[in-house]
Amino acid sequence: MLGMSWERSGRAVGAKALARAVENYGATVTDLLAVTGDPVRDLRAARETAQQNAAAEREYAAAALHDVGVPAMTVSAWLDRRGLPAAGNGQLLDLAERCARVWSALPPLQTGRLLLTVLAATALDDPHALDRGSPTATAVLRLLGHDLPDSAEVWRMAWEEHGIDCDPVSSRVLVLNLPLDGDAPCARLAQAAGSEPLWLTLRSLTGSFRMAALSADVYVCENPSVLIAAADQLGESSRPLVCTNGRPSAAALRLLTGLAEGGTSIYVRADDDAAGQAIVTTVRRAIPGAKLWRFEARPPGLPRYEEQDLPCLLQDLRRNSA
């Protein structure tokens, strides 16, 4: 149909050239394709239909969230974020409806708390539906104004801001000689422990607490070995000490921020390595007024660990030290 000149040229078949050749036989390319292959699809119409379906699904998704009280600006920003299912196949609407059910079940601000598993079971009939990594959990946190948490502790803290406790007994913090007052269980536990190292859970920090000795400073270290040495060698003579035991847990941050809000001065340090610098940065981000304790905030260099400076640290912790 295209002639010998096209055959000799080696060129690909052009749409216009093919249309002209077929017209010479009184037909169209559409006719040709219909008799030689599958039925011809109107791609332009298909694209337009897909775009209309996607736009309609976005509207339905927005309406599902608006109906449960999610602010319009929040919904708009949420729909514009990357990572959501593409609209048009029903998945976006399904996710929005699941988020709406969770939003409706959130506890009122400042009036109550709820376990994450209970929230998931109540809203979605599955206690694991909001486990870390769940698309629904991630989508709900984004509606609540959080980026995807990069660690278990950030995950816990994000939910905690909205009255949701992930696991109030596994998040904990190690303390020594921490005299606390208040109605939170941690106050009674700390008083009973005396100068014995004590693990406080996130649950025990629910309620009000403050330092019993308002003028007391609180020191923060990274490694339990420092706290154990203080307990063994200083006992009751040790200043109040909090150990993060690595990256600060939700319990550690709640304890330290609560103490700082009550006027207690916080002195923080960690191993002088990349992980330790990150630990100190986390504490100082939560407590901008926290002071450094024999520590320099700087890019990581040659690592130096707390155990290498233990004699100096114990000297600082001794109550009668200068």
C-alpha positions as CSV (number, residue, x, y, z in Angstrom):
1,M,0.0,0.0,0.0
2,L,2.8,2.4,0.7
3,G,4.8,1.7,-2.4
4,M,8.3,0.7,-3.2
5,S,9.8,4.1,-2.3
6,W,8.8,3.5,1.3
7,E,10.0,-0.1,1.1
8,R,13.4,1.0,0.0
9,S,13.6,3.8,2.5
10,G,13.5,1.6,5.6
11,R,11.4,4.1,7.5
12,A,8.8,3.3,10.0
13,V,5.1,3.5,9.0
14,G,3.9,7.0,9.5
15,A,0.3,7.6,10.6
16,K,-0.4,10.1,7.9
17,A,1.2,8.1,5.1
18,L,-0.8,5.0,6.2
19,A,-4.1,7.0,6.4
20,R,-3.5,8.3,2.8
21,A,-2.7,4.9,1.5
22,V,-5.8,3.3,3.1
23,E,-8.0,6.1,1.8
24,N,-7.0,5.2,-1.7
25,Y,-8.9,2.0,-1.1
26,G,-11.9,3.8,0.1
27,A,-11.4,2.9,3.8
28,T,-10.0,4.5,7.0
29,V,-7.3,3.4,9.4
30,T,-10.1,2.7,11.9
31,D,-11.7,0.3,9.4
32,L,-8.3,-1.4,8.9
33,L,-7.6,-1.9,12.6
34,A,-11.1,-3.1,13.2
35,V,-10.8,-6.0,10.7
36,T,-7.1,-6.9,11.5
37,G,-7.0,-6.7,15.3
38,D,-8.9,-5.8,18.4
39,P,-11.8,-3.3,18.5
40,V,-10.5,0.3,18.2
41,R,-10.5,2.3,21.4
42,D,-11.1,6.0,21.5
43,L,-8.0,6.8,23.6
44,R,-8.9,10.5,23.9
45,A,-12.4,9.7,25.3
46,A,-10.9,7.0,27.6
47,R,-8.4,9.6,29.0
48,E,-11.2,12.1,29.5
49,T,-13.3,9.5,31.3
50,A,-10.4,8.5,33.5
51,Q,-9.8,12.2,34.4
52,Q,-13.5,12.7,35.2
53,N,-13.5,9.5,37.4
54,A,-10.4,10.7,39.2
55,A,-11.8,14.1,39.8
56,A,-15.1,12.7,41.1
57,E,-13.3,10.3,43.4
58,R,-11.2,13.2,44.9
59,E,-14.4,15.0,45.5
60,Y,-16.0,12.0,47.2
61,A,-12.9,11.5,49.3
62,A,-12.9,15.2,50.3
63,A,-16.5,15.0,51.2
64,A,-16.0,11.9,53.4
65,L,-13.4,13.8,55.4
66,H,-15.4,17.1,55.5
67,D,-18.4,15.2,56.9
68,V,-16.5,14.2,60.0
69,G,-15.1,17.6,60.7
70,V,-11.7,17.6,59.1
71,P,-11.0,21.3,58.2
72,A,-11.2,22.0,54.4
73,M,-7.6,23.3,54.2
74,T,-6.3,20.2,56.0
75,V,-8.2,18.0,53.5
76,S,-7.0,19.9,50.5
77,A,-3.3,19.7,51.7
78,W,-3.8,16.0,52.4
79,L,-5.1,15.3,48.9
80,D,-2.2,17.1,47.4
81,R,0.5,15.1,49.2
82,R,2.5,12.3,47.5
83,G,2.0,8.8,48.6
84,L,-1.7,8.5,48.3
85,P,-3.4,6.0,46.0
86,A,-4.1,7.4,42.5
87,A,-7.7,8.6,42.2
88,G,-10.0,6.8,39.8
89,N,-9.9,3.2,40.9
90,G,-11.6,3.5,44.3
91,Q,-8.6,3.1,46.5
92,L,-8.3,6.8,47.4
93,L,-12.0,6.9,48.5
94,D,-11.6,3.7,50.5
95,L,-8.5,5.2,52.3
96,A,-10.4,8.5,53.0
97,E,-13.4,6.7,54.4
98,R,-11.1,4.7,56.7
99,C,-9.4,7.8,57.9
100,A,-12.8,9.4,58.5
101,R,-13.8,6.6,60.7
102,V,-10.6,6.9,62.7
103,W,-11.0,10.7,62.9
104,S,-14.5,10.3,64.3
105,A,-13.3,7.9,67.0
106,L,-10.4,10.2,68.2
107,P,-10.8,11.2,71.9
108,P,-11.7,14.9,72.5
109,L,-8.7,17.1,73.1
110,Q,-7.5,17.3,76.8
111,T,-10.4,15.2,78.0
112,G,-9.3,11.6,77.7
113,R,-6.8,9.1,76.3
114,L,-7.2,5.9,74.3
115,L,-4.9,3.0,73.4
116,L,-4.1,2.9,69.7
117,T,-5.2,-0.7,69.5
118,V,-8.6,0.2,71.0
119,L,-8.9,3.1,68.5
120,A,-8.2,0.7,65.6
121,A,-10.7,-1.9,66.9
122,T,-13.4,0.7,67.5
123,A,-13.0,2.5,64.2
124,L,-11.9,-0.2,61.8
125,D,-12.9,-3.5,63.5
126,D,-9.2,-4.6,63.7
127,P,-6.9,-3.8,66.6
128,H,-3.9,-4.0,64.2
129,A,-5.3,-1.7,61.5
130,L,-3.3,1.2,62.8
131,D,0.0,-0.6,63.4
132,R,3.1,1.2,62.4
133,G,3.5,0.9,58.6
134,S,-0.2,0.7,58.0
135,P,-1.2,3.0,55.1
136,T,-4.3,4.1,57.1
137,A,-2.2,5.0,60.1
138,T,0.2,7.0,58.0
139,A,-2.7,8.8,56.3
140,V,-4.3,9.6,59.6
141,L,-1.1,11.0,61.1
142,R,-0.7,13.2,58.0
143,L,-4.2,14.5,58.5
144,L,-3.2,15.3,62.0
145,G,-0.2,17.3,60.7
146,H,2.7,14.8,61.1
147,D,5.2,13.7,58.5
148,L,5.9,9.9,58.4
149,P,7.6,9.1,61.7
150,D,11.2,7.8,61.2
151,S,11.4,5.8,64.4
152,A,9.2,4.0,66.9
153,E,9.6,6.8,69.5
154,V,8.6,9.5,67.1
155,W,5.7,7.3,66.1
156,R,4.6,7.1,69.8
157,M,5.0,10.8,70.4
158,A,3.0,11.7,67.3
159,W,0.0,9.7,68.5
160,E,0.5,10.8,72.1
161,E,-0.1,14.5,71.1
162,H,-3.6,13.6,70.2
163,G,-4.5,11.5,73.2
164,I,-3.5,8.1,71.8
165,D,-1.1,5.8,73.6
166,C,0.7,3.2,71.5
167,D,2.0,1.2,74.4
168,P,2.3,3.0,77.7
169,V,4.2,0.3,79.5
170,S,7.0,-0.6,77.0
171,S,8.2,3.0,76.7
172,R,10.3,3.6,79.8
173,V,13.1,5.7,81.3
174,L,15.8,4.9,83.9
175,V,16.2,7.3,86.8
176,L,18.2,7.6,90.0
177,N,17.6,9.8,93.1
178,L,14.7,11.6,91.4
179,P,12.5,13.1,94.2
180,L,9.1,13.8,92.7
181,D,5.9,15.2,93.9
182,G,2.5,15.2,92.2
183,D,-0.5,12.9,91.6
184,A,1.2,10.9,88.8
185,P,2.2,7.3,89.8
186,C,5.8,8.1,89.1
187,A,6.0,10.4,92.2
188,R,5.1,7.5,94.5
189,L,7.4,5.1,92.7
190,A,10.3,7.5,92.8
191,Q,9.8,8.2,96.5
192,A,9.7,4.5,97.3
193,A,12.8,3.7,95.2
194,G,15.0,6.1,97.2
195,S,18.5,5.8,95.8
196,E,17.9,2.6,93.9
197,P,17.8,2.8,90.1
198,L,14.2,2.8,88.9
199,W,12.5,2.3,85.6
200,L,9.5,4.6,85.0
201,T,7.0,3.7,82.3
202,L,5.2,6.2,80.1
203,R,2.0,5.1,81.9
204,S,3.4,6.1,85.3
205,L,4.1,9.6,84.0
206,T,0.4,10.2,83.4
207,G,-0.8,13.0,85.6
208,S,1.1,15.9,87.3
209,F,4.6,15.6,88.6
210,R,7.4,18.0,89.6
211,M,10.7,17.9,91.5
212,A,10.1,17.8,95.2
213,A,13.3,20.0,95.7
214,L,12.5,22.9,93.3
215,S,16.2,24.0,93.3
216,A,17.5,20.6,92.3
217,D,19.1,20.2,88.8
218,V,18.6,17.0,86.8
219,Y,21.5,15.5,84.9
220,V,20.9,13.3,81.8
221,C,23.3,10.6,80.4
222,E,23.0,8.1,77.6
223,N,24.4,4.9,79.1
224,P,23.1,2.8,82.1
225,S,26.7,2.2,83.1
226,V,26.9,5.8,84.2
227,L,23.8,5.6,86.3
228,I,24.8,2.2,87.8
229,A,28.2,3.6,88.8
230,A,26.5,6.6,90.4
231,A,24.2,4.3,92.3
232,D,27.1,2.0,93.4
233,Q,29.7,4.7,94.3
234,L,27.5,7.7,95.3
235,G,24.2,6.3,96.4
236,E,22.1,8.9,98.2
237,S,24.9,11.5,97.5
238,S,24.2,11.4,93.8
239,R,22.4,14.3,92.1
240,P,19.2,13.4,90.3
241,L,20.1,11.4,87.2
242,V,18.1,10.4,84.1
243,C,19.4,7.8,81.7
244,T,18.0,7.8,78.1
245,N,19.4,4.3,77.5
246,G,20.1,5.2,73.9
247,R,17.7,7.3,71.8
248,P,15.3,9.1,74.2
249,S,12.0,7.2,74.6
250,A,8.6,8.9,74.7
251,A,8.8,8.3,78.5
252,A,12.1,10.0,78.7
253,L,11.0,13.0,76.8
254,R,7.8,13.3,78.7
255,L,9.7,13.2,82.0
256,L,12.3,15.7,81.0
257,T,9.9,18.2,79.4
258,G,7.6,17.9,82.4
259,L,10.5,18.7,84.7
260,A,11.7,21.5,82.6
261,E,8.2,23.1,82.5
262,G,8.3,23.0,86.3
263,G,11.4,25.1,86.4
264,T,14.0,22.3,86.8
265,S,17.4,22.9,85.0
266,I,18.3,20.0,82.7
267,Y,22.0,19.2,82.0
268,V,22.4,16.7,79.1
269,R,25.2,14.7,77.6
270,A,25.7,11.4,75.7
271,D,28.5,9.5,74.0
272,D,30.4,11.8,71.7
273,D,29.7,10.0,68.5
274,A,27.0,10.4,65.8
275,A,24.4,8.6,67.8
276,G,25.2,10.6,70.9
277,Q,25.1,13.9,69.1
278,A,21.6,12.9,67.8
279,I,20.4,12.1,71.3
280,V,21.5,15.4,72.7
281,T,20.0,17.2,69.7
282,T,16.7,15.4,70.4
283,V,16.6,16.5,74.0
284,R,17.6,20.1,73.3
285,R,14.9,20.3,70.5
286,A,12.3,19.2,73.1
287,I,13.8,21.4,75.8
288,P,15.5,24.5,74.2
289,G,16.8,25.6,77.6
290,A,18.7,22.4,78.3
291,K,22.4,22.9,79.1
292,L,25.3,20.7,78.0
293,W,27.1,18.6,80.5
294,R,30.7,18.1,79.7
295,F,29.6,17.8,76.0
296,E,30.2,19.8,72.9
297,A,27.5,20.0,70.1
298,R,29.5,19.6,67.0
299,P,29.9,17.4,63.9
300,P,30.9,13.9,64.9
301,G,34.6,13.3,65.0
302,L,36.7,10.8,66.9
303,P,34.3,9.0,69.2
304,R,34.6,9.4,72.9
305,Y,32.3,7.4,75.2
306,E,30.8,8.3,78.5
307,E,32.6,5.4,80.3
308,Q,36.0,7.1,79.4
309,D,35.0,10.2,81.4
310,L,33.3,8.3,84.2
311,P,35.5,9.7,87.1
312,C,34.7,13.3,86.0
313,L,31.0,12.6,85.6
314,L,30.8,11.0,89.1
315,Q,32.6,14.0,90.5
316,D,29.9,16.3,89.0
317,L,27.1,14.1,90.3
318,R,28.4,14.1,93.9
319,R,26.2,16.5,95.8
320,N,29.0,18.0,97.8
321,S,31.1,18.7,94.7
322,A,32.0,22.3,93.9
